């Protein structure tokens, strides 16, 4: 059973009693906080489609990366309290507006409240959009509830993961979690241009750390041959002024080209590349509570 008491929802396993006001690494209380719910048109085409992806942004994070472009909610904690019933109403409102899925963005630390809002099953796919740093036991508890897993695989270099996300064990933890996700839903199923089942792994190329990216590609290619996953190679890193030890610049054409070339050489070609225009602050949504149903 997933619970806020002696919280062990994420790999940090803080063990705090969030129902008694204690806060763990995520710094979140024992009630959902969300900052925005809206149709999102800038995901991969198989997720956004014509109607947009119904993105629900949750406050707090189990990684709190130093370079996060959503830092005002992931680290700053901005958001609005919702009950499970209100969250369910938010999902239904998005579906009425025509979104093609419900996209749960960084949801893990609120699962005790989110899971009730997913019952009965919604008429669109549920997308679990997370940083990849997940407990296998928590992922197993979601078996049958999630249609599309959308994890990051941020780091092959544990020391870099420690510097930027305080997660030295990130590579092995993310690898085990993604393997469980693939075990649950199998290879990608795309119907009428829409991803309705499967796993898409995202990786954000970081400026100055292409070797980390090549290592991620190596790991994924070895684990998931023959199109078992979709792979999205992202170049949207946006300097936010607090991302040391990363360079204060965007990813160069040469860096992204090297990563893309290695992806092709390793046969990890079932997926998506990203245009340089994605690395703009204008793409960061306003976290003002838009679309939430209270």
C-alpha positions in Angstrom: 0.0 0.0 0.0 1.3 3.4 -1.0 1.1 5.8 1.9 2.4 9.2 3.2 3.1 7.7 6.6 6.7 6.6 6.9 7.0 7.8 3.3 9.0 5.5 1.0 7.3 6.4 -2.3 10.6 7.3 -4.0 14.1 5.8 -3.9 15.1 8.3 -1.2 12.9 6.5 1.3 13.0 9.4 3.7 10.7 7.6 6.1 9.0 10.8 7.3 5.4 10.9 8.4 4.0 13.5 6.0 0.5 13.1 7.6 2.0 14.6 10.8 3.6 17.6 9.1 7.0 16.1 8.5 8.7 16.9 5.1 11.1 14.7 3.2 13.4 15.5 0.2 10.4 16.5 -2.0 9.4 19.0 0.7 5.7 18.3 0.0 2.8 17.8 2.4 0.4 14.8 2.6 -2.0 16.3 0.0 -1.7 16.9 -3.7 -0.4 20.3 -4.8 -0.7 21.1 -8.5 0.3 24.3 -10.3 -1.4 23.9 -13.7 -3.7 21.6 -15.8 -4.0 22.4 -19.5 -3.7 21.0 -23.0 0.0 20.9 -23.8 1.0 21.0 -27.5 4.8 20.8 -27.2 5.2 17.1 -26.3 6.3 14.6 -28.9 3.8 14.4 -31.8 2.5 11.0 -30.7 1.6 12.5 -27.3 0.3 15.9 -28.2 -1.6 15.1 -31.4 -4.2 17.6 -32.5 -6.0 17.9 -29.2 -2.9 18.3 -27.0 -1.7 16.3 -24.0 -3.7 16.9 -20.8 -0.7 17.9 -18.7 -1.3 18.2 -14.9 1.8 19.7 -13.3 2.4 18.6 -9.7 4.4 20.6 -7.2 7.6 19.3 -5.7 10.0 16.7 -7.0 12.0 13.7 -5.9 15.0 14.9 -7.9 15.0 18.7 -7.7 17.6 19.0 -10.4 19.7 22.2 -10.2 18.9 23.1 -13.8 15.2 22.4 -13.8 13.3 24.8 -16.0 10.2 24.3 -13.9 12.1 25.2 -10.7 9.3 27.5 -9.3 7.2 24.3 -8.7 9.8 21.6 -8.5 12.0 23.3 -5.9 10.0 26.4 -5.0 6.9 24.5 -4.1 4.5 26.8 -5.9 1.1 25.2 -6.3 -2.5 24.8 -5.1 -4.0 22.1 -2.8 -6.4 19.6 -4.3 -8.4 16.7 -3.0 -8.6 13.5 -4.9 -12.1 14.4 -6.0 -11.0 17.8 -7.3 -8.1 16.1 -9.2 -10.6 13.7 -10.8 -12.8 16.7 -11.8 -9.6 18.3 -13.3 -9.0 15.1 -15.4 -12.6 15.0 -16.6 -12.5 18.7 -17.6 -9.4 18.2 -19.7 -11.0 15.2 -21.4 -14.1 17.3 -22.1 -11.8 19.9 -23.7 -10.6 17.2 -26.1 -7.1 16.2 -24.9 -5.9 12.8 -26.1 -4.4 11.7 -22.8 -3.9 12.6 -19.2 -0.3 13.5 -18.6 0.8 13.2 -14.9 3.9 15.4 -14.6 6.2 14.5 -11.6 3.4 12.6 -9.7 5.2 10.0 -7.6 5.3 11.8 -4.3 1.5 12.3 -4.4 0.4 8.8 -5.5 -1.7 8.1 -2.4 -4.0 10.9 -3.6 -3.6 10.4 -7.3 -4.5 6.7 -7.5 -8.1 7.2 -6.2 -8.6 9.9 -8.9 -7.8 7.4 -11.6 -10.7 5.1 -10.6 -12.9 4.3 -12.5 -10.6 4.1 -15.5 -10.6 7.2 -17.6 -11.5 7.0 -21.3 -8.1 8.2 -22.5 -4.6 6.8 -21.9 -2.8 7.8 -18.6 0.8 9.0 -19.2 3.2 8.8 -16.3 5.7 11.6 -16.9 8.6 11.3 -14.4 12.3 11.8 -13.9 13.1 8.1 -14.1 14.3 8.0 -10.5 11.6 5.6 -9.2 11.3 2.7 -6.8 10.5 -0.6 -8.6 8.1 -1.4 -5.8 6.2 1.8 -6.4 6.1 1.2 -10.2 4.7 -2.3 -9.5 1.9 -0.8 -7.5 0.8 1.1 -10.6 0.5 -2.0 -12.8 -2.6 -1.7 -14.9 -3.2 2.0 -14.1 -0.6 3.5 -16.5 -0.9 3.1 -20.2 2.2 5.1 -21.3 5.3 5.4 -19.2 7.3 8.6 -20.0 10.5 8.5 -17.9 13.7 10.4 -18.3 17.0 8.6 -18.3 19.0 11.7 -17.2 22.4 10.2 -16.3 24.8 7.4 -17.0 27.3 9.1 -14.8 26.5 8.7 -11.1 28.9 11.5 -10.1 27.1 13.9 -12.4 23.8 12.8 -11.0 25.1 13.4 -7.5 26.2 17.0 -8.4 23.1 18.0 -10.2 20.3 15.9 -8.6 21.8 14.6 -5.3 21.2 11.1 -6.6 24.5 9.1 -6.9 22.6 5.9 -7.5 20.5 7.4 -10.3 21.8 5.2 -13.2 21.1 1.8 -11.6 17.8 3.0 -10.1 16.5 4.4 -13.3 17.6 1.4 -15.3 15.7 -1.0 -13.0 12.6 1.2 -13.0 12.4 1.5 -16.8 12.9 -2.3 -17.1 9.8 -2.7 -14.9 7.8 -0.2 -17.0 8.6 -2.1 -20.2 7.7 -5.4 -18.5 4.3 -4.0 -17.6 3.2 -2.4 -20.9 5.4 -4.1 -23.6 6.5 -2.5 -26.9 4.9 0.8 -28.1 1.5 0.7 -29.6 0.7 3.7 -31.9 -2.9 4.0 -33.1 -4.0 6.7 -35.6 -0.8 8.5 -34.8 -1.3 8.4 -31.0 0.8 6.5 -28.5 -1.7 4.5 -26.5 0.6 2.1 -24.8 4.3 1.6 -24.2 7.4 3.3 -22.9 9.0 6.4 -24.3 12.3 7.3 -22.6 13.5 10.9 -22.8 17.1 12.2 -22.4 18.1 15.8 -22.2 21.5 16.6 -23.6 23.4 18.8 -21.2 26.0 21.3 -22.4 29.5 20.2 -21.8 28.5 16.6 -20.9 28.0 14.8 -24.1 29.8 11.7 -22.7 27.0 11.4 -20.2 24.5 11.3 -23.1 26.6 8.7 -25.0 26.6 6.5 -21.9 22.8 6.8 -21.6 22.4 5.8 -25.3 24.7 2.8 -24.8 22.7 1.5 -21.8 19.3 1.9 -23.5 20.5 0.3 -26.7 21.9 -2.7 -24.8 18.7 -3.1 -22.7 16.0 -2.5 -25.3 16.8 -3.7 -28.8 14.3 -4.2 -31.6 12.0 -1.2 -30.9 11.0 -2.2 -27.4 10.9 1.5 -26.4 10.6 4.9 -28.1 13.5 7.2 -27.5 13.3 11.0 -27.4 16.6 12.9 -27.6 15.9 16.4 -26.2 17.9 19.6 -26.8 15.7 22.0 -24.8 18.2 22.7 -22.0 17.7 26.4 -21.1 20.2 28.2 -18.8 18.3 29.3 -15.7 21.1 31.1 -13.9 21.4 28.5 -11.1 22.7 25.4 -12.9 26.4 25.2 -11.8 28.5 23.2 -12.6 26.8 23.4 -16.1 28.0 26.0 -18.6 25.7 29.0 -18.8 24.8 28.3 -22.4 22.5 26.1 -24.6 23.6 22.9 -26.2 25.6 23.5 -29.4 24.8 22.1 -32.8 28.0 20.0 -32.6 27.0 18.5 -29.2 23.5 17.6 -30.3 24.7 16.3 -33.7 27.2 14.0 -31.9 24.5 12.6 -29.6 22.1 12.1 -32.5 24.8 10.4 -34.6 25.6 8.0 -31.7 21.9 7.2 -31.3 21.7 6.2 -35.0 24.9 4.2 -34.8 23.6 2.3 -31.7 20.3 1.5 -33.5 18.2 3.5 -31.1 16.3 5.1 -33.9 12.7 4.4 -33.0 11.8 7.8 -31.6 12.2 11.6 -31.9 14.8 14.3 -32.3 14.1 17.9 -31.2 14.5 21.3 -33.0 16.8 23.9 -31.5 13.9 26.3 -31.1 12.6 24.2 -28.1 15.4 25.7 -25.9 13.4 28.9 -25.3 12.1 30.2 -21.9 8.9 31.1 -23.7 8.0 27.4 -23.7 7.9 27.2 -19.9 4.2 27.4 -18.9 2.7 29.8 -16.4 2.3 27.9 -13.1 -0.7 30.0 -12.0 -3.3 27.3 -11.2 -4.8 27.5 -14.7 -7.3 24.7 -15.5 -7.5 23.2 -12.0 -10.9 22.3 -10.7 -11.3 23.0 -7.0 
